[in-house]
Amino acid sequence: LIIRLFTDNAADIIEGAWKIIETIITKVSRQYLKDEVWDLQKEKLKSKNYIQRISSMNSINYLKKYYEKDFLKGPVTDEIINLGNTDKVPNVKFCSFKVLKEIVLFLNDSALKNKVKKRKSASSNTKQRLTSTKQSVIVNHTLA
């Protein structure tokens, strides 16, 4: 039943499902969380539906205290950084920054903080290049 909730397009339904899972997670091992729940979250991070990508990142934020810190610092943040760098939906990019900020504050890790700052800087540079390119296209099209 809970797995079916994750295919719903309504953000409130999906986030409600993650809150239910959080209650269940307190009763299972961290290994189960890493093996089963993370696989589901990672699958939803790659969904074509941007609401599911956002909800998956929010679920990671809800469940961050249950992940092993090294796992959270490594594969989890790497996936969120990658999504923030590559996703075309502004809301997804914003959510990735928000969740990364929460993870950095939770872990209080300076190396991770620097990694996230570099990611944000790279993303800003890409945005500036895209804006410049769009402006050039508009100017060239107007002059033609």
N, C-alpha and C positions, 0 to 999 in steps of 0.2 A: 504494500500500500504506500509506504513512504517513498519507495523508488518511483512509483507512478506520479507522485506529487511533483517530483523534480522535472517531469516533462511538461508540467503546466506552464503556461506563458504568463501567469499573474505573479508578480514579484512577491506579493503578500503571502500567497499560498506557498511558494518555494521557501521563503524565509521562515514561515511557520513550521515547515517540515524540518528545517535545520535546527530550530529550537527544540523540536521533539527529539531529534537525533542527539542534541547536546545532553538532554536528560538521560538518554540511553548510554551515551559515551562514558558517562561517569561510572558505569557499571562494567565496562569492558577494558581490555588491555590496550596499551599504547600501540602495540604491534597490530592489533586489529584495526585501530584507527589509521595507522600508516598503510596497511595492506588493503583494506576494504573502503573506508570512507574517503581516503585520499584519491584512490582510483576513480571514484564517482565524482569527486570535486574536479579532478583533472579533466575528466571526460566533459564535464559541463563548462570548463574554461575554454574548451575547443568547440563548443556548440555554435551553430549558425545563428542562434537566437541570442541577441545581445543581453536580453533580460536574464537569461540563464547564466551567461558569463558573469554578469554583475552579481547575481545571487550566489554564485559559487564563490566569488571573492569575498562577499559578505559572510558566507558560511565559514570560510577560512578564518576570517576575523573573529567570529563567534567562538570557534573551536581552537584558536591558537594556544590557549593555555593547556590543552591536552596533548599537543604534539611535543615530541622531543625537541629540545631547542636546536640541536644541530640539524635536524631534518627541516625544521621551520626556517632556519637560516639558509639552508642549501636549496634543495629541490623546490620547496614551496615558494620561497621568494623569487627564485629563478624563473618559475612559471609566470608569476605575477609581473615581474619585470619584463619578460618577453611579451606578454599580452599587452602591457602598457606601451611598449615600443612599436608593436605591429598592428594593433587594432585600429580600425578606421573610425570607430564610434566614439565621439568625445566623452559620452557618459562612462564608457568602459575605461577610457584613459584616466578620467577623473577618479573613478572608483579605485583603480590600481594605485594611484598616488595616495589616496586616503587609507587604503588597507596597508600599503607598505609603511606609511607613517605610523600606523597603529602597531604594526609588528616591530618596527624599530624602537618605539617607546616601550613596548612590552619587554623586549629582549635587552634593551639598554646596551646595545653593542655598537661601538664606534666604527668598526670595520664594515658592518652592514650599513650603517648610516652613510659612510662614504660611498659604498657601492650604489646605494639608492640615489645619492646626490649626483653621481656620474651618470646614472640612467636618466635622471630628470634633465640634466644638462644636455645629454645626447638627444633626448626627445624634443627639447626646446629648439636645438639647432636644426633638427629635421623639420619642425613646424615653420621656422623662419625661412628655410629653403623652399618649402612648399608654398608659403605665402608669397615669397619673391617670384617664384615661378608662375603662380596664378596671376599676379599683378603684371608680369611681363606678357603673358598670354592675352590678358585683357587689353593692355596698351597696344600690343601688336595687332590684335583683332580690330580695335577701334581705329588705328591708323590705316589699316588696309582698305 
